[in-house]
Amino acid sequence: MTAKNVSDDPQFVLFSGNEIAAFQDGKGLKSGMLAEGLDLPESRQIKPGAELEGWLGYELIDETTPVECEVGHQATSADHETAFYGLANPQTIDPSTL
C-alpha cells in the first residue's frame, strides 16, 4: 500500500492493518502491518508531497485453499458491493499461484 499526502498540510497516516480483510474457508486470517519510515505509534504524520510505503501480511491456514479478500471492508458504498476504495469485493487469490 502507498499513502501520499496530496494536501498542503501535514497529514496523519492511519495504517491499521484492517484496510484489507482476508479469509480462507470463511475464517478471518491474522494480519500484520509494516510501514517503512513510520515509527508507530509515535510518529503518524507525513508532510505535503511525501509518500509512505506499507505492507500487509497474512498468516494462511493452508497453502491450497483460495484466499478471499475484501478491500476497504470497513467503509463500503451504499450498495455494500463496492468498497470505499472503488474496488469490487470480494477478490479471490489462489495461493498456489504465488
C-alpha positions as CSV (number, residue, x, y, z in Angstrom):
1,M,0.0,0.0,0.0
2,T,1.1,3.5,-0.6
3,A,-0.1,6.6,1.2
4,K,0.7,10.0,-0.4
5,N,-0.1,13.4,1.1
6,V,-1.6,15.5,-1.7
7,S,-2.6,18.3,0.6
8,D,-0.8,21.5,1.5
9,D,-0.6,20.5,5.2
10,P,1.0,17.6,7.2
11,Q,-1.5,14.7,7.4
12,F,-1.9,11.8,9.8
13,V,-1.4,8.4,8.3
14,L,-3.6,5.5,9.6
15,F,-2.4,2.1,8.6
16,S,-4.4,-0.1,10.8
17,G,-3.9,-3.5,9.1
18,N,-7.7,-3.6,8.6
19,E,-7.7,-2.0,5.1
20,I,-7.9,-5.5,3.5
21,A,-9.7,-8.3,5.3
22,A,-8.6,-11.8,4.2
23,F,-10.4,-15.1,4.7
24,Q,-9.7,-18.8,4.0
25,D,-12.7,-21.2,4.1
26,G,-14.7,-18.4,5.7
27,K,-12.3,-17.8,8.6
28,G,-10.6,-14.5,9.1
29,L,-6.8,-14.5,8.7
30,K,-4.4,-12.9,11.2
31,S,-2.7,-9.9,9.7
32,G,0.4,-7.9,10.3
33,M,1.4,-4.5,9.1
34,L,4.7,-2.8,8.4
35,A,5.1,0.8,7.3
36,E,8.6,1.8,6.2
37,G,9.8,5.0,7.7
38,L,6.9,5.4,10.1
39,D,7.7,4.7,13.8
40,L,4.3,3.7,15.1
41,P,2.7,4.8,17.3
42,E,5.0,7.8,17.9
43,S,5.0,9.5,14.5
44,R,1.9,9.3,12.4
45,Q,2.4,12.4,10.2
46,I,3.7,12.9,6.7
47,K,4.5,16.2,5.1
48,P,2.9,17.5,1.8
49,G,4.1,15.6,-1.2
50,A,5.6,12.8,0.9
51,E,4.8,9.1,0.2
52,L,4.8,6.2,2.7
53,E,5.1,2.6,1.7
54,G,3.3,0.0,3.8
55,W,2.8,-3.8,3.6
56,L,0.2,-6.1,4.9
57,G,0.9,-9.8,5.6
58,Y,-1.4,-12.6,6.5
59,E,-1.0,-15.9,8.2
60,L,-2.5,-18.6,5.9
61,I,-4.4,-21.5,7.3
62,D,-3.0,-23.7,4.5
63,E,-1.3,-23.1,1.1
64,T,-4.1,-24.6,-1.1
65,T,-7.4,-23.0,-0.1
66,P,-8.2,-19.8,-2.0
67,V,-8.0,-16.6,-0.1
68,E,-10.9,-14.2,-0.3
69,C,-10.0,-10.5,0.2
70,E,-12.3,-7.6,0.9
71,V,-10.7,-4.3,0.3
72,G,-11.9,-1.3,2.4
73,H,-14.3,-3.6,4.2
74,Q,-14.9,-1.0,7.0
75,A,-16.2,1.7,4.7
76,T,-18.3,0.4,1.8
77,S,-20.7,2.0,-0.6
78,A,-24.4,2.3,-0.1
79,D,-24.9,-1.0,-2.1
80,H,-22.3,-2.7,0.1
81,E,-20.9,-4.3,-3.1
82,T,-18.3,-1.7,-4.0
83,A,-15.5,-1.0,-1.5
84,F,-14.7,2.6,-0.4
85,Y,-11.6,2.4,-2.5
86,G,-13.6,1.7,-5.6
87,L,-12.6,-2.0,-6.0
88,A,-15.1,-4.8,-6.4
89,N,-15.5,-7.2,-3.5
90,P,-14.6,-9.9,-2.8
91,Q,-11.4,-10.7,-4.7
92,T,-10.1,-14.2,-4.7
93,I,-6.5,-15.2,-4.7
94,D,-5.2,-18.8,-5.4
95,P,-2.2,-19.3,-3.0
96,S,-0.8,-22.0,-5.3
97,T,-0.1,-19.3,-8.0
98,L,2.1,-17.2,-5.7
